[in-house]
Amino acid sequence: MVGPKMGVKSTFGQLRNHTLERKGVDVLAIDLARHAQIRIELLRLGVSFSDVATSTKRSRSGVTGCSQGRFFSDVIQSELAKRLGTTPQALFPERYDEEGKALKYKS
């Protein structure tokens, strides 16, 4: 758990738009505010992350991690976007190039 002693505020959204770098290679950005918005909109539509997990044959924690930006999954991103009535490119624009092709990230 990260707390104030480690120099990080414990408020919601503390990691919003935080881009991690490892050996000079950009990896996925963690965006907890977007994750919360996705979750709220899905719940408003009567859909849970468990429903998305079941339909994609992935784990609920996998859906959560992908939504937060901890890793990339085209299958999960596509299902989240479909359920929200949008495209994966519109929902996660930093994960796609100008032509709409998925970018490759190193973990």
ABEGO torsion letter per residue (X at the ends): XBBAAAGBBABBGAABGBBBBBGGBBBBBBBAAAAAAAAAAAAAAGBBAAAAAAAAGBBAAAAAAAAAGABBBAAAAAAAAAAAGBBAAAABAAABBAAGBBBBBBX
